[in-house]
Amino acid sequence: MSSLYRAVMDSSVNPLRTLPAAQRFQLMLFLSVMWTNIFCLSAGAWIWYGELIAFHVLVSAGIVITGLVFHQASRTSAYLTYRHFPLKDGTARYDDVWGG
């Protein structure tokens, strides 16, 4: 069960791991706000529409959006090269001063 949790919630394990830290944080924040809204709307919509329709539609929409974000992140990670990840000491990885 913990491996399933880490596959989605741990940004060092899920498909977002290859993105830079700032973009990874932004996507994880977006997904957390989205899931919070889904569960709040599901609890509120239960009163008006019944649990089966509202909850299942919102959760399935959340799963689809999360899957699309993870899929897009795994596709774009193939285009990242060593130039996207600077060294820890701040030095350049290449001596191309013109950025070409």
C-alpha positions as CSV (number, residue, x, y, z in Angstrom):
1,M,0.0,0.0,0.0
2,S,2.8,2.4,0.7
3,S,4.3,1.9,-2.7
4,L,1.0,2.9,-4.3
5,Y,0.9,6.0,-2.1
6,R,4.4,6.9,-3.0
7,A,3.7,6.4,-6.7
8,V,1.2,9.2,-6.6
9,M,2.1,11.5,-3.7
10,D,5.9,11.4,-3.6
11,S,7.2,13.8,-6.2
12,S,10.6,12.0,-6.2
13,V,9.0,8.8,-7.3
14,N,6.0,9.7,-9.5
15,P,6.4,10.7,-13.2
16,L,7.0,14.4,-12.2
17,R,10.4,13.5,-10.8
18,T,12.3,14.5,-13.9
19,L,10.9,18.0,-13.9
20,P,12.7,20.9,-12.3
21,A,11.8,21.4,-8.6
22,A,9.8,24.6,-9.2
23,Q,7.6,23.0,-11.9
24,R,7.2,19.9,-9.9
25,F,6.0,21.9,-6.9
26,Q,3.5,23.9,-9.1
27,L,2.0,20.7,-10.6
28,M,1.8,19.0,-7.2
29,L,0.1,22.1,-5.7
30,F,-2.4,22.2,-8.6
31,L,-3.2,18.6,-8.2
32,S,-3.7,18.9,-4.4
33,V,-6.0,21.9,-4.8
34,M,-7.9,20.0,-7.5
35,W,-8.4,17.0,-5.3
36,T,-9.4,19.1,-2.3
37,N,-12.1,20.8,-4.4
38,I,-13.3,17.4,-5.7
39,F,-13.8,16.0,-2.2
40,C,-15.4,19.2,-0.9
41,L,-17.8,19.4,-3.9
42,S,-18.6,15.7,-3.5
43,A,-19.5,16.2,0.1
44,G,-21.7,19.3,-0.7
45,A,-23.3,17.8,-3.8
46,W,-24.3,14.7,-1.9
47,I,-27.2,16.7,-0.4
48,W,-28.6,17.8,-3.8
49,Y,-27.8,15.1,-6.3
50,G,-27.1,11.9,-4.3
51,E,-23.9,10.2,-3.7
52,L,-23.7,8.0,-6.8
53,I,-23.8,10.6,-9.5
54,A,-21.8,13.5,-8.0
55,F,-19.1,11.6,-6.2
56,H,-18.3,9.2,-9.0
57,V,-18.3,11.9,-11.7
58,L,-16.0,14.2,-9.8
59,V,-13.6,11.4,-8.7
60,S,-13.4,10.0,-12.3
61,A,-12.7,13.5,-13.6
62,G,-10.0,13.9,-11.1
63,I,-8.4,10.6,-12.0
64,V,-8.5,11.5,-15.7
65,I,-6.9,14.9,-15.0
66,T,-4.2,13.5,-12.7
67,G,-3.4,10.8,-15.3
68,L,-3.1,13.4,-18.1
69,V,-0.7,15.5,-16.0
70,F,1.4,12.5,-15.2
71,H,1.4,11.3,-18.8
72,Q,2.4,14.7,-20.1
73,A,5.2,15.0,-17.5
74,S,6.6,11.6,-18.5
75,R,6.5,12.6,-22.2
76,T,8.3,15.9,-21.7
77,S,10.9,14.3,-19.5
78,A,12.3,12.6,-22.6
79,Y,13.2,16.0,-24.0
80,L,15.1,17.1,-20.9
81,T,18.9,17.0,-21.3
82,Y,21.8,17.6,-18.9
83,R,21.5,21.3,-19.6
84,H,18.2,21.5,-17.8
85,F,19.8,20.4,-14.5
86,P,22.6,22.7,-13.3
87,L,25.3,21.4,-11.0
88,K,24.9,21.9,-7.3
89,D,28.0,24.2,-7.1
90,G,26.5,26.6,-9.6
91,T,29.0,26.1,-12.4
92,A,28.1,25.5,-16.0
93,R,27.9,22.1,-17.5
94,Y,29.1,23.2,-20.9
95,D,31.3,26.0,-22.2
96,D,28.8,27.2,-24.8
97,V,28.8,30.9,-23.8
98,W,26.2,31.9,-26.5
99,G,23.6,29.3,-25.4
100,G,23.2,27.8,-28.8
